[in-house]
Amino acid sequence: MNVKKYFFVFLTAVLGAIVGVYAFVLIAKPEQQILTVEKQMVPAARYASIASSVPVGIPDFTVAAEKSVEAVVHVMTKATVSDKGYSQGNPFYEFFYGPRGGMSPDRSPVMGSGSGVIISADGYIITTHHVIDKADEIQVVLNDRRSYKATLVGTDPTTDIALLKIEENDLKFLTYGNSDDLRIGEWVLAVGNPFNLTSTVTAGIVSAKARSINILANRNQPMGIESFIQTDAAVNPGNSGGALVNIFGELVGINTAIASQTGSYAGYSFAVPEAIAKKVVTDLKEFGEVQRGFIGVQIRDVNAELAKELNLDNIEGVYVDEVTANGGANAAGVKKGDVILSINGTLVNTNSELIGQVSKHRPGDKVDLSVKRDGKTKQFTVVLRNSYGSTEIVQQKEGISDLLGAELRELTNQEKARFGVDYGMEVVKLTAGKFKQSGIREGFIIFKANRQPVRNISDLKDVIATTDGGLFITGIYPNGQVTYYAINLED
């Protein structure tokens, strides 16, 4: 009974307390107070130091992507290519491959696809040489699906750059950035049309600069200039000729190749730097061909073995293996055994870095070389020369005419079909010069020079630029007579 008595007393006390508190709230209505805690201010200098230590997230690519897709086009080509069938009685192919039993050449249209970048409101478009190579027709489709027939202004197989033109105005275009200012690790976007998927944007970083992968040499371009920007942005077949842009939407490169054993993206892609592409298209517009300047040296990379062999102090620069007798370097005083450290203040530690810097200049331009000789650094100013050893600007027809005494033209499609080939140039006119002295007659069709295919004048000039003075020409006369000519260019 005592337990129950105490329980009721406790319960009565609790209920009384609750009722008392409720009555106080209703009658007294105590004033509510809000406590504010003053925020501690951080000095600006300290805030800046804190912010700089926080990792920056992925930047916003939307503006750059929107600008780029409007200026990147789909380039579609159609070419008539022989499957290398051989017709009976064709003396050229019978000479090299033997009689083929009357098989007729099968020439069917082949379709190609790639990308291009509009660089001016009036319709100039950059793409790659290999996208339009051998094309009979070139069609350009804009991002808004308008379609145009494009004309080829000029092409440069040495850098894998070509320039197209469509007849239109008020086009959206990309402005040039500065590829020299790109830094390893910087974000970039690749914009193009892989697998015929239009307006595709991928992102990556700059993995390396001034990279050489010998892809142009594998395309029969012994003078190929490779100083690529390497990225890990996904690039696939169809991206070639498309834009590589920075986060501001500025053009910093033209996508040209991938490193892959399957032919599809496998981690690395390569682009021609804007500095090289811009110079090439400017030359093509102004002169019809690229005005390429040469220092006049043969070089190789300095590695640990070479440094030890030559007792060099440091592993740096590029080693001068040979100096061309009539080149600008020889005239300036550069010697075999020198190590070129920089050009115009830019350090060069690989062949591709040096070639990339020189390729931005024309014959007649002056470049400042910093050279190490016998442990001492010397300065030289070299006047660049053209492939003929002079400082003059070379016009497309005048260069060959002056040196060889010949006017050449590319074969028509009908002539290619007649001889069962995809390239060749006819000697249409001869004047006093090397060709006439060697016995070449008008009408002769050149197929190869020093075993390299001659598709156009640029191909022939590239061979001449790399020769040591001799030129071996292979070709055929219209009557089927296969003939070879050996030409001494030094006399």
LUMRO-506455 format. One record per residue: x, y, z of N, C-alpha, C, CB in turn; residue in three letters. Coordinates in steps of 0.02 Angstrom, whole numbers, plus 50000, padded with zeros to 5 digits. Glycine has a CB too. Example, Ala and Ser with C-alpha at 12.3 -4.5 7.8 and 13.67 -1.06 7.14 Angstrom:
<seros>
506604971650390506154977550390506604983550390505654977650452ALA
506424988850354506844994750357506455000250394507044997050286SER
</seros>
This chain:
<seros>
500424994050000500005000050000500435006250000499535000150061MET
501005005750036501455011550039501735013249970502035010150088ASN
501855008049930502125009149862501625012949820502305002349827VAL
501005010949823500495014449784500425021649806499825010849790LYS
500475022749873500415029549899500955034049872500445029349975LYS
501575031649872502135035649846502085036849771502805032249861TYR
501835031849733501755032549661501265038049644501515025949631PHE
500695038249679500195043449665500455050249684499555041949703PHE
500865050649737501155057149757501635059649702501525056449824VAL
502055055149676502535056949623502175059149559503005051049607PHE
501655055449540501275057049479500935063849486500765051649465LEU
500675065349546500345071749558500835077549552500015071849627THR
501445076449576501955081649572502155083149500502575079549613ALA
502245077949460502435078849389501895082649351502565072049355VAL
501265080649360500715083949326500645091149347500065080149338LEU
500775092449411500735099349435501275103749404500805099449509GLY
501875100949394502425104849364502265106549291503085100949367ALA
501975101749256501815102949185501285108349179501565096449152ILE
500775107949220500235112949219500505119749237499675110949267VAL
500965120149284501245126549305501645129849249501685125649366GLY
502055125949214502455128649160502005131149103502945123449133VAL
501495127449086501035129349032500675135849049500525123749019TYR
500465136449114500105142549135500565148649132499835141649206ALA
501205147649148501685153149147501795155749075502365150949177PHE
501825151049029501925152948959501335156848933502055146748916VAL
500725154748950500125158048925500035164948955499515153748939LEU
500185165649019500055171949054500635176849048499905170649128ILE
501255174449061501835179049062502105180548993502385176149105ALA
502055175748946502325176648878503025179648878501855181048836LYS
503505175748902504195178348906504465180248837504665173148938PRO
504875185448835505165188048772505695183348745505475195148784GLU
505645181848678506145177448647506755181548629505855174148584GLN
507345178548637507975181848620508345177548569508405183048684GLN
508625180948517509015177448466509745179448476508775179248394ILE
510155174548486510865175848496511225175448429511175170748546LEU
511625180448413512015180448351512745179648368511905186848310THR
513085175348328513805174248339514185177748283513975166648340VAL
514605182348299514985186248250515465181748211515365192048284GLU
515425182148143515865178148100516575180948101515595177948028LYS
517045176648111517745178748113517985180448042518195173248144GLN
518245186348033518485188447967519195185947955518465196147962MET
519295183247893519955180747872520295185947829519895173947835VAL
520895188247845521245193147804521295190847732521945194647832PRO
521275195647684521275193947613521885189947593521235200247571ALA
522455191847619523075188247602523045181047624523685191747633ALA
522765180047684522725173247709522225169247668522515173147783ARG
521665172447649521155169147608521445166947541520555173747597TYR
521845171347511522145169747446522605163747452522535175747419ALA
522975163447508523435157847515523055151347526523915159047573SER
522485151847562522085145847572521775143447507521525147147624ILE
521515148347466521195146547402521685143447354520885152647371ALA
522305146047354522795143447307523005136347323523395147847305SER
522895134247385523095127547404522555122347391523285127347477SER
521945124747374521395120247361521405118147288520715123447378VAL
521395111547271521415109347201520835112247161521395101747198PRO
520985114447100520475117247056520125111547020520785122147004VAL
519465111847015519085106546982519135107046907518375106747004GLY
518775102446872518755102446800518435108946775518375096246773ILE
518745112446729518455118746705517825117646664518965122646663PRO
517465123046653516855122746613517045123046539516375128646632ASP
516885117546503517065117046432516495119346386517245109946416PHE
515925121346413515345122346371515435128046321514745123746414THR
515735133546343515825139246298516295137346240516105145246335VAL
516855134246257517335132146206517025127146158517965129046238ALA
516625122546184516305117446142515805120646095515955112246185ALA
515395125346120514895128646078515215132546021514465133146121GLU
515765136046036516125139745984516415135145932516675144046015LYS
516675129445955517045124945910516595121145863517455120145951SER
516035118445888515615114245846515325118145788515065111045887VAL
515225124645797514955128845744515465129945688514715135545772GLU
516105129445705516635130945656516975124645629517155135345687ALA
516805118845655517105112645630516625109345582517265107745689VAL
516885107345524516465104745470516625097445455516555108845406VAL
516165094345420516255087445397516515087745325515575083445402HIS
517085084745312517385084645246517285077645216518145086545248VAL
516935077345159516815071045126517125071145056516055069545121MET
517475065945038517835065744975517625059744933518585065644987THR
517725060544867517625054944821518225054644775516955055744780LYS
518525048944770519105047944727519015041744684519755047344770ALA
519315041944626519315036144582520005032944587519135038044508THR
520035027244618520675024044633520715017244599520775023344709VAL
521285015944569521385009444536521525004244589521965009844486SER
521274998144576521444992544620522084989144598520874987544624ASP
522464992844557523104990344531523014984444485523554988444588LYS
522444984344450522374979444397522834981244340521644979044373GLY
522994976444297523494977544245523194975444178524154973744260TYR
523184980144130522904978344065523454975344021522604984544031SER
523234970943978523714967643934524004972843886523364961943894GLN
524654972343875524994976843830525204983343862524554978243773GLY
525084984243927525324990343961526064989343976524904991744026ASN
526514992543938527224991243945527504993444012527604994643890PRO
527194998444042527455000744107527394995244160527085007144130PHE
526784992444167526694987344218526994980644198525964986544232TYR
526994979144133527314972944112528064973244125527184971544038GLU
528354979044120529074979744133529234978144206529314986944117PHE
528804980544252528944979444323528664972944350528684985244362PHE
528064971044325527714965344356527594959444309527064967644383TYR
527754960344244527644955044197526944955144169527774948344229GLY
526804951444114526144951344082525614948944132526144946844020PRO
525014951944128524474950144174523884946944139524244956244212ARG
523984944844078523454940844046522834944544028523274935244090GLY
522894950944012522314954543986521834957244037521954950243940GLY
522034957444101521594960244152521524967744142521864958744223MET
520924970244144520814977444134520784980944202520164978644095SER
521024986944204521004990544268520294991644292521364997244260PRO
520194990644356519544991844387519584998144428519334985844432ASP
519285003444401519315009944434518615011644459519585015444387ARG
518535011244525517885012644555517945018244606517595006344589SER
517395021944618517425027544664517535025144736516795031644660PRO
517945028744772518075027344842517895033444883518825025344853VAL
517475032544934517255038044975517695038745036516525037044996MET
517815045045056518215046445115517875051545159518905048845095GLY
518095051845221517775056345268518275058945318517195052845304SER
518205065245337518635068245387518325074545414519335069745357GLY
518735078945441518495085045471518885091045444518545084745547SER
518645096945459518985103045440518785108645487518815104945367GLY
519165114145486519045119745531518985126145491519615120245583VAL
518425129645498518335136145465518775141245501517585138345465ILE
519205144745464519665149545494519525156745472520375147745477ILE
519015157745430518835164545410518105164645390519285167045352SER
517795170545396517085171145382516925170045308516835177945402ALA
517425170845264517305170045192517455163145166517715175045155ASP
517525158145210517505151245187518165147545179517185151045126GLY
518715149945209519335146145208519315140945263519965150745216TYR
519525134845246519475129145291520135125245293518895124445270ILE
520385124045352520975119745360520755112545369521415122045421ILE
521105108045337521025100945351521715097645345520505097645301THR
521735091145343522375087745335522465085345263522435081745383THR
523085084845242523235082645173522965075645161523995082845161HIS
523045071145209522855064245196522095063345191523135059645249HIS
521705068245217520975067845209520765069045137520635072845256VAL
521095073745103520895075545035521375072844982520835083145029ILE
521875069145002522375066644954522035062344900522915062644990ASP
522175063944837521915060244779521175061244767522055052844787LYS
520855065744803520135066644795519965070144729519855070744854ALA
519455067544695519205070744635518655075844652518925065544587ASP
518295074544706517765079044728517815079844804517055076444708GLU
517705085944827517725087444899517085091044918518355091644918ILE
516725088244965516095091144989516175093045063515505086144979GLN
515935098845081515975101245150515275102145177516375107845154VAL
515135099245235514485099845268514585103545334514145092845279VAL
514225109145341514275113145402513885109945459514025120245390LEU
513975112645519513635109945577512875110645571513865113445640ASN
512645115745534511915116745524511655112945463511765124145517ASP
512075108445436511905103845381511905106945312511235100845394ARG
512095113245306512185116045239512785112645206512295123745243ARG
512735111445141513255107745105513525111945048512975101045079SER
514185111545037514525115444985515045111144950514845121745016TYR
515145112644887515715109744851516325113944866515575109444774LYS
516865110744886517475114344905518005113744851517745111544972ALA
518395119044845518975118944800519605118444842518995125244754THR
520105115144815520745114344850521195120244833521085107644831LEU
521345124344882521785130144872522505127844867521705135244930VAL
522695123244910523375120644910523455115444964523885126344920GLY
523985111644959524115106345008524855105645020523815099644984THR
525025103345080525725102445099525815095745133525965108245146ASP
525985090545095526075083945124526615083745178526255078945071PRO
527095088345175527645088445223527395089645294528145093645204THR
526875093645302526585094845369525905091645377526535102245382THR
525645088445323524985085445323524435090545332524935080145377ASP
524525096445302524025101745306523785103545236524325108045342ILE
523135104745230522835106845166522355112545179522475100945130ALA
522245116645128521795122445133521245121945081522185129045126LEU
520615122345104520035122145060519675128845060519545116545082LEU
519235129745010518845135945007518135134244983519175141144959LYS
517645136945018516955136444996516695143544984516505132645048ILE
516215144144940515945150744922515355152444968515725150944848GLU
515515155645023515005157845071515305163345114514765151745115GLU
514875167345145515105172845188514745172445255514975179645154ASN
514995176445301514695176945368514685170245404513995179745364ASP
515205166345392515255159845427515565160745496515675154845384LEU
515375156445542515695156445607516365152845601515235153045661LYS
516865155645632517535152845624517905153045691517935156645570PHE
518455149345694518865149245754519455154045746519125142145769LEU
519625157445799520215161745799520815157645824520105168045845THR
521395159745803522005156245822522185157645895522585158145776TYR
522395152445930522705153245995523455153545984522515147546043GLY
523835151346033524565151146028524805144446053524895156946068ASN
524975140046006525195133246025525855133346063525255128945964SER
526265138446053526895138746090526775139846165527325144346062ASP
526205142846182526055144246252525735138446288525615150246256ASP
525555133146252525255127346285525735124346335525055122046233LEU
525455122046391525865118946444525655111746453525785122846510ARG
526125107546471525985100546485525475100246542526635096546503ILE
524945096446532524415095946583523835100646571524695097246650GLY
523885105046522523345109846508522765106246474523595115646464GLU
522145108246492521555105246462521465107546390520925107046502TRP
521265102846347521105104346277520505100146255521715102846231VAL
520175102546202519605098846173519775096946102518965103146176LEU
519575090846083519625088646013518925088545984519965081546009ALA
518835091945927518175092645897518205090045825517925100045899VAL
517765085545807517775082845739517185078345725518405079045727GLY
517275073845677516725069545654516945062245651516485071845585ASN
517115059245708517345052245706516785047545686517615050245775PRO
516955042545645516485037445623515845040645593516295032945682PHE
515925046545560515365050145530514865052745582515005045645481ASN
515065053045645514645056045697514825063445701514755052545767LEU
514375067745676514545074845670514575078245738514035078345626THR
514985083545741515025087945799515145084245864514385091945805SER
515675080345865515865076645925516425080245961516085069445906THR
516345081046027516825084646068517095079846121516515090946101VAL
517755079446127518075075546180518585079946215518405069046152THR
518735078246277519195082346317519785078246340518835085346378ALA
520345081646350520945078346376521445083746396521255073546323GLY
522045081646409522575086246427523145085746377522825085046498ILE
523565090846375524175090646335524655085846369524495097746326VAL
524815080446335525255075346364525995076646349525065068546338SER
526135079646291526825081146271526805086146214527205074646251ALA
527365089246202527435093946146528035091946104527495101246171LYS
528035094346041528585093045994528725085545988529215096646017ALA
528195081645981528255074345977528325072245904527645070846009ARG
528775067545891528865064645824528715057145828529585065845797SER
528275054745782528095047645782528215044345715527365046945802ILE
528555047945669528745045345603528145043245560529195039445612ASN
527565045945573526985044145533527025047045463526345046445567ILE
527315053045456527375056045390527895052545348527545063445395LEU
528435050245380528945046445343528645039945317529555044845389ALA
528175037045355527845030945332527355032245275527485027745390ASN
527195038645264526765040545207527185043145149526265045845229ARG
527805040845145528265042845091528405050345091527975040745024ASN
528485053045150528665060145157529325060545196528105064145193GLN
529885059545161530535059645195530695066245228531085057845147PRO
530385071645204530505078245233529945080145281530565083445178MET
529555075245303528985076645346529185080345409528645070245364GLY
528795085545425528915089645485528445087245539528815097245470ILE
528725084145591528335081645646528555085045710528405073945652GLU
528135089245736528245092445801527565092845835528575099545793SER
527245086845842526545086445861526425088245934526295079545847PHE
525805090645945525535091046013525225084346028525015096946020ILE
525445081146081525155074746101524645075846157525715069746124GLN
524055072946149523535073546200523235066746215522975078546176THR
522825066446267522455060346280521715061346267522565057946352ASP
521545066546229520845067446207520685061946156520735074546176ALA
520095059046162519905053546118519835055946046519255050246142ALA
520225053146001520215054745930520175048145891520835058945908VAL
519725047845843519615041745805519595043345730518965038245827ASN
519585038245687519535039545615518935044145600519465032945577PRO
519075049445562518575054545548518725060945585517895052045567GLY
519115060645639519325066545676519865070445639519555064745745ASN
520225067145593520785070345559520555076745524521095065545508SER
520925082145535520755088545507520335092745553520395087545443GLY
520105089845609519695093445656520115097845702519285088645697GLY
519765101345747520085106345788520315103645855519615112145800ALA
520895106045877521115105345946521085112345974521835102045952LEU
520675113446025520575120046052520735120246127519855122446040VAL
520915126146151521015126946223520345128546257521535132646238ASN
520355129746322519725130646359519385137246341519845130346434ILE
519735141646304519435147846282519125147146212519955153346281PHE
519165141246183518885140146117519335142746061518225143446112GLY
519975143446075520455145746024520795139745991520985150446055GLU
520915140245926521225134745889521965134345905521125135745813LEU
522175128645933522885127745950523195121945912522955126646024VAL
522795118245873523085112745835522575109645788523355107445882GLY
522825105745739522405102045692522535094645703522565104145617ILE
522025091045724522095083945739522285080045676521445081145770ASN
522775075745683523025072345623523145064945631523655075545602THR
523265062445692523465055445697523305052745766524205054545682ALA
523275046045771523205042645835523755037345840522495039445842ILE
523925035645901524395030245913523995024045934524935032145967ALA
523935019345889523495013645902523695007745859522765015545889SER
523645001745887523764995645848523134993145815524054990245893GLN
522564996145833521924993845805521634998645754521434992745860THR
521895004845751521615009845707521105014345741521305006545648GLY
520935012645803520475016745843520845019345904519855012645864SER
520515023945938520825027345994521075022446047520335032246026TYR
521695023346069521985018946119522375022846172522445013846086ALA
522225029246179522535033046233522905039346213523005028746267GLY
523165039646152523555045446132523345047846062524305043846133TYR
523325054346054523185057345989523675063045977522445059745984SER
523725065145914524235069945895523945075345850524835066445861PHE
524185081445859523925087045820524505091345795523445091245862ALA
524425094045735524915098845708524825105345746524825099845630VAL
525355108145776525275114345814525015120045772525945116345844PRO
524635124445803524365130345769524905134545736523975134545818GLU
525485135145769526025139345742526255136845674526615139645790ALA
526275130345664526475127445601525905127845550526705120145610ILE
525305125845571524725125745525524575132745500524115122845560ALA
524595137645544524445144545524524935147045471524465149145585LYS
525575145645479526075147745431525975144245364526785146345458LYS
525805137845366525705134045304525125136845264525575126645320VAL
524555138045296523965140445259524065147645235523335140045302VAL
524435151545272524595158345249525005158045185524975162245303THR
525495153645183525905152845123525485150245064526485148045136ASP
525045145445078524635142545024524185147844994524225136645050LEU
523905152145035523475157545010523865162644970523115160945068LYS
524465164244993524845169744963525265167544903525295172745014GLU
525555161544907526025159444856525825153044818526695158344886PHE
525325149544843525135143344811525515137244834525215143944737GLY
526045138344872526435132944902526785135544964526935130044851GLU
527035131045004527365132845066528065135345053527375126945115VAL
528235141045083528905143745080529295141245140528895151645078GLN
529695135945128530025132645184530755134845189529985125045176ARG
530945137145247531635139345259532045133745290531645145445303GLY
532675133445271533125128245297533735131545329533345123445240PHE
533945128945386534565131345418535165128945377534615128845491ILE
535135122845352535695120045315536135115545357536115125545285GLY
535825111445400536205106745442535835100145445536305109645514VAL
536215094845457535935088345475536055087445549536255082445433GLN
535535085645585535575085545658535355078845687535145091045688ILE
535525077745749535265071945786535225073645860535715065745775ARG
534805069945895534715071345966535345069846006534135067145994ASP
535435073546060535985072246106535725067646161536285078946136VAL
535985061546164535795057046218536415055446260535485050546190ASN
536335051146309536895049646355537485046546318536665044946411ALA
537335042146270537885038846234538275043846191537605033246189GLU
537905048246156538255053146114538645058146157537745056946071LEU
538355060146213538705064746258539365061746283538255066746317ALA
539345055246299539945051946323540455051146267539775045146352LYS
540205049446207540645048446150541005054846130540245045846090GLU
540655060546134540935066946113541195071146170540415070846075LEU
541195068346231541435071946291541065078546301542185073246285ASN
540395078346292539995084246303539865085246377539335083846264LEU
539825091546397539725093046468539035090846492539825100446480ASP
538535092246453537845090846473537465087446417537485097246494ASN
536925083946436536485080946386535955086246370536155074246412ILE
536085090146319535635095646301535725097446228535765101746345GLU
535225100746200535265103146131535235097746079535895107046122GLY
535385099646017535415094945960536095095545927534845096345909VAL
536355089845908537035089445882537045090545807537355082645899TYR
537505094745783537585096045712538035090745682537865103145699VAL
537735086145643538105080645613538455082645549537645074745600ASP
538125086845509538405089345447538155096345435538215084645388GLU
538555100245397538365106945377538345107245301538855112345407VAL
537775109345274537695109845201538145115345174536965111145182THR
538495113645119538995118345092538685125045073539335115345031ALA
538095125045042537785131345020537215133545064537535130544948ASN
537225131345127536685133045174536835139145215536555127245219GLY
536315141645248536375147545289536815146545351535705149845311GLY
536795140545380537205139245440537945139645424537035132345468ALA
538135136845367538845137045347539065144245336538955132945283ASN
538635148245304538805155245292538865159145357538285158445246ALA
538485157145408538505160745472539075158545517537855159645508ALA
539385152845501539945150545541539815144545584540175155945584GLY
539225141545580539075135445617539485129645588538315133845614VAL
539745125345631540185119945609539935113145631540895121145635LYS
540165108045597540025101245618540305100145688540335096045567LYS
539915096945731540125095845799539835100845848540875096045803GLY
539535106245822539205111045866538575107945895539035117645828ASP
538365110645952537725108545983537275114645987537845105346054VAL
536715114445951536245120045951535815119546013535805120045886ILE
535835124746054535475124846118534795128246113535895128346170LEU
534745133446072534115137046066534065140545999534035142046124SER
533445142145981533325146045920532845151645939533045141645863ILE
533055157745927532665163645946532455163446019532045164245901ASN
532915160946061532795160946133532405154946158532445166946152GLY
532145150746113531765144846133532225138746136531185143546084THR
532265135546194532695129746202532465124046157532705127346275LEU
532945120546127532805114846084533235109046106532925116446008VAL
532915103546127533275097746151533145091446110533095096446223ASN
532735092246058532615086546012532585089245941531945082946031THR
532675084645894532625086545824531945089645809532735080545779ASN
531415086645836530745089045821530625096045848530225084245848SER
530935097645904530855104445932531195109545887531155104746003GLU
531795107945862532145112445818531775113245752532865109945805LEU
531565107645723531205107845659530555111745666531065100645634ILE
530205110745723529595114345734529685121845737529275112045798GLY
530235124145767530375131345770530555134145702530935132645821GLN
530965130445664531185132945599530605133045550531755128545571VAL
530135128345556529585127845508529115133745511529205121445521SER
529175138045561528755143945566529025149745525528685146045638LYS
529595148645491529925154145455529975152745380530615155345484HIS
530105158145343530185157745271530915158845250529725162945236ARG
531075157145188531745158845162531855166445168531835156545089PRO
532455168345188532615175345197532535177845268532195179545152GLY
532155174045309532085175845380532735174645417531505171945413ASP
532855178645468533445177745510533245174445576533795184545524LYS
533645169645596533525166345661534175166545701533285159045652VAL
534105167545766534685167845811534785161145844534585173345864ASP
535375158345835535555151945864536035152945922535855147245812LEU
535895149345976536375148846031536705142046026536025149946102SER
537365141946017537735135846001538295134746051538015136145929VAL
538375128446072538935126746116539485123546074538705121946173LYS
540085126346081540665123746046541265123746093540815128045982ARG
541565117846102542145117146146541995119746216542745120846117ASP
541385118346240541215120346308541005127646315541785119146352GLY
541035131446262540845138546265540225139746223541425143046242LYS
539815144446245539205146146209539335151946161538635147946258THR
539135150946098539225156046047538545157746016539715153645993LYS
538495163845989537875166145958537985166945883537645172745990GLN
537505164545844537535165145771536855167545744537755158445737PHE
536865171745694536265173745659536265170545590536205181545654THR
535785166245578535755162445516535185165045472535665154845530VAL
535335166245409534825168145361534585161745328535095173345308VAL
533945160045337533675153845310533655154145234532975152545337LEU
533755148245202533745147745130533225142745107534435145845103ARG
533025143245044532535138445017532885132044996532155141544958ASN
532495127444968532775120944950533275121344892532225116144931SER
533295127144858533765128044803534395131744825533435131744747TYR
534435133444890535035136644916535035144144913535615134144879GLY
534465147244896534435154544894533955157044947534225157144824SER
533935163544956533485166445007532845169144976533845172045044THR
532725167744912532155170544878531515166544891532285170844803GLU
530945169944886530305166544889530215162744824529715171644900ILE
529995156544828529945152244770529215151844748530225145144784VAL
529085153444685528425152644657528345145444633528295157644600GLN
527735143044633527625135944619527905133644552526885134444621GLN
527805137444499528035135344434528755137544421527585138044379LYS
528915143444446529575146244431530135142144461529615153344456GLU
530025139244521530565135444553530795129644512530335133044621GLY
530325125544489530495119744448530755121944380529885115144439ILE
530445126944351530655129344285531375131844286530195134944260SER
531545135644338532225138344342532745132844352532265143344399ASP
532595128044395533085122944411533135117544357532925119844477LEU
532555115044334532555109344289532415111344217532045104344312LEU
532175117344206532015119444138531415115644111532605118444093GLY
530895114944152530315111044130529675113844160530395103744149ALA
529145113644121528485115244146528105108644151528115120344100GLU
527825107244211527505100844224526765101844240527845097244282LEU
526375096744229525675096844249525475089844273525215099144190ARG
524985089644318524735083244343524315079744290524335084244407GLU
524325073144291523935069244244523185069944257524125061844248LEU
522795069844205522065069844212521835062944233521725072044146THR
521205062444254520925055944274520925051044215520215056744301ASN
520795053744155520795049344096521495046644082520525053144035GLN
521995050844091522685048644080522895043644134523165054544080GLU
522675044744195522835039944248522525033144233522585042544317LYS
521905033444208521565027144191521925023644133520825028444172ALA
522165027444086522505024544028523125020744048522695030043978ARG
523505023644095524125020344117524035016044179524655025544130PHE
523425015944207523295011744265523645014044327523495004744250GLY
523705020544336524065023244394523615028444429524745026444373VAL
523825030544488523455035544526523835042144531523315032944595ASP
524415042644499524795048844503525275049144443525185049244569TYR
525585054944437526065056044383526035063244358525935051144325GLY
526585065544329526625072344302526945072144233527015077044350MET
526645075944187526895076144119527335082244108526315076144069GLU
527875081244071528315086844050527995089843988529055084344036VAL
527675095743996527315098743940527735103743902526695102043965VAL
528275106343932528695111143898529405110943926528405118243903LYS
529895111343882530595111243903530945117643881530955105143874LEU
531375120243924531825125643907532525123343924531645132343945THR
533015127643916533705125743934533745124144008534205131343915ALA
533955118144025533995116144094534185108844102533335117344129GLY
534135106344163534375099644180533995094144142534305098444254LYS
533345094844135532965089644100533185089044028532215091244103PHE
533245094643994533425094443923534135091743915533375101343891LYS
534585093743959535275091343956535315083743966535695094844009GLN
534845081044005534855073844019534505069743965534535072444085SER
534205073043916533885069443862533135068543868534195062843855GLY
532845071343920532115070843928531765074943874531895073243999ILE
531235071943845530865075343792530165077243817530815070843730ARG
529875082043784529195084143802528715078343793528975090243760GLU
528235077743837527765072143836527945066643885527725069343767GLY
528565066843911528775061743959528365062344023529535062443975PHE
528145056644049527735056444110528145053744167527085052144099ILE
528235057844218528635056044277528195052444327528965062244309ILE
528405046444347528045042844399528415043244467527955035544379PHE
529075042644464529455042644527530105046544518529595035444549LYS
530315049444574530965052744578531315050144640530905060544579ALA
531915047144629532275043944684531815039044722532565049144733ASN
531415035344683530965030144708530365032844747531345025444751ARG
530285039344749529705042244783529175044244732529925048444824GLN
528535042644745528005044444698527975052044687527325041944724PRO
527855054044625527805061144609527075062544589528305063244551VAL
526695065244636525995066744624525895073944602525585065344687ARG
526355078344625526295085444611526985088544615525795088944660ASN
527015095044603527655098544603527975098344673527565105744580ILE
527565098744724527835098644792528205092144806527275099644843SER
527935086544781528285080144791528975080244760527865074344761ASP
529015082844698529665083144664530145087744700529565085344591LEU
529885093344725530315098044761530565095044826529945104544774LYS
530145091244860530365088144922530925083144911529775084644956ASP
530875079444855531415074644838532065078444824531215070344777VAL
532005083844786532605087844769532925090744832532415093444721ILE
532505092844879532765095944940533155090944983532195098844981ALA
533005084444976533345079445017533905075744981532855074545043THR
533995077244917534505073544880535205076444892534345073744805THR
535695072344882536385074644889536675077044823536825069044918ASP
536245078144774536485080844710536285076744650537215081344712GLY
536015070644662535815066444606535065065244606536175059844609GLY
534775064944547534055063944540533945058344490533695070544517LEU
533595053044513533455047244470532715047144454533685040544505PHE
532555048444390531855049144368531625042844333531785055244321ILE
531025040444352530705034644320530055036944288530575029044372THR
529945034844226529325036844193529215033244127529335044144181GLY
528755035944088528545032744026528355038043975527955027744039ILE
528465036443912528245040743857527555038443833528755040743798TYR
527175042843801526495040943778526475034743735526195046643740PRO
527025033143699527035027143657527165020743696527555027943602ASN
527235021443763527335015543804528065014043821527055009643771GLY
528525018243800529235017043813529405019043886529675021043763GLN
529575014043926529785015343995530515017643995529705008944040VAL
530655023144029531325026044025531545028644094531345031843974THR
532195028244105532495030944167532985036444147532865025244208TYR
533035041344190533525046744179533885048244245533185053144152TYR
534545048844240534955050844298535175058044286535575046144309ALA
535025062444335535155069544327535615071944382534505073644328ILE
536155075344362536615078244411536415085444423537365077844387ASN
536185086944483535945093644499536505098444518535445093344553LEU
537105095944529537645100244554538035103744498538115096144595GLU
537995101044439538375104244383538065110944364538385099544321ASP
</seros>
